[in-house]
Amino acid sequence: MARSHLVLISACLAGLRTRYDGSSRPHPRLTALAKQAILVPVCPEILGGMGIPRPACRFQDGDGEMVVRGLARVVDENGSDRTSSFIRAGKEIRHVVKLIQPDLVIFKEGSPSCGLRRVDIEGRKTQGCGVATAFLKDLAMPVVTEEDGIPWE
């Protein structure tokens, strides 16, 4: 079967050790998906200039959409403000999406960059999206997480 789709995927879902703690979260259907699509792994936080490993981060005063509006912050577990790095990460992902125009983006749910429906706000998993996801909202780009089905499956 020819690969007819281009999919931007969180690097940690592709098995790359890019998570804050140096681990990965391989997508269980990755092999099947790779037969149907060209996968482009990216990690917003790495593009935002954060290293591996890095301190875990969470939101204060709102989610990624609120960060983009300047009404919330992202802080790491040591109390350092990482908002500017997350803003940079969102802008870089937006640039990649505009450049390659993928058919789909598959992001890691719960991530402060990639979460679609659930993120950590002040120590609680709460409804909201990550900063990179917020930067993609106005592009009409289909974004799903590893918890969702793939539209063409």
N, C-alpha and C positions, 0 to 999 in steps of 0.2 A: 504494500500500500504506500502510495506517495505521501510525503509530508506536505500537507496543504495549509497548515496553520503555523503562525509565529506566536509563541507564548513567552512573555516575560514572567519569570518565576523567582520567588525569594530564594536566594542562594542556599540558605539553610535547608530548604525543602529539596534542593537538588543534591543534598548530601555534603555540601561544602561546610567546613567548620568555621562559620562566620557569626554564630550567635555570641552574645555578650560573654558567655563563659567558655568559648572556644569549641562548643559542641555543634552538632547539626540536628536537624529533624527531618530525615529523608521522607519524602512523599511515598507512601506505599504503592501507588499506581504509576510511579515515575517511568518505569520501563515501558509500560503500555502507552503512556502519554507520549514518550519519546518516539514511538513508532508512527504517531499521528501528527506530530508537530515538531518544529524546531524550537528547542528550549533555550532561552537566554537567561542564565542565572545572574541576579544582581542582589546586592545587599545595600539598602539605602544608608545604613549607619556607617558602613565602610566608605561609601561615596561622600558621606558627610564629614569624613576626616577622623572618625573614631576608630580606635585600634581593636585588636583581639589579643587577649581578653580585655574587657572594659567593664566598669561598674554597671550593674543593672540600673535601669532608669524607669521612672514612672511620672505620671502627670500630676500637676498641682493646679487646681482651679478650673479644670476642664480637660477636654480631649484634644486631639490633633487639629480639629477645625477651630477650636478656640485658640490654640497656639498660633495658627496661621493668621488669625484676626488680631493677635497681640494681647489676648485676654487670659492666657494660661501659660504655664511654663513646663519644661521637662527638666527634672532634677535627677541626679544619680543617687545611689544609696549612700554616698558620702556627703550629700547635701550640696554638691556643686551644680550650678545651673548649666545645663547642656542644650538649652533652647536653640542657640545659634547654630549648633552642629546639626540639630534635627531640621531646622529650616533649610540649611544648606543641602541636607540629604533629600528633602522633599523637592527642592528646585532641581537637583541633579537627576532624580528619577523622572521628573516631569520632562526634562530635556531628553533623556533616553527614550521615553515613550513617544515624544514628538518626532525624534530622529528615526526610530525603527518602526513605528506604527504597528505594534503587535495587535493580533486579533483578540488577545485575552491577557489579563494579568492575574497571576495566582500568587497571593501574598499569604504570609504566616499570621493566622488569627492570634490576637492577644498581644502582638508586638507593638511597642510604642511608635514604631515607624509604619508597620504594615497592617496592623489590625483593621478589620473592616467593621465589625459590629461590637467588639469587646476589647477593652484595654484596662490597664491598671491606673486608676485615679486615686491618689492618696492612700494606696495600700489595699484598695478594693477592686476586684474585677467588676467593671461597670460598662454599661452601654456607651459606645463611642468608637471613634476611629483613630488610627495612627496618623502621624504627620504626613508621611509620604502619600498615604491614601487620600488625605484631605487635599493634597496638591493635585491629585488626578480627577477629583470630582467634576470639575467643569469641562473636562475633555471628552465626556461621553464615552469613556473607555470602560469596557466591561471588566470589573474587578471582582474576583471571587477569592475564597480562601481554600486551604486544604480540606476544610470541613464540608465544602460544597461539591456538587457534581460538576463535571466539565460539560459545557453546553452541547457539544457535538457527540457526547458519549451515548 
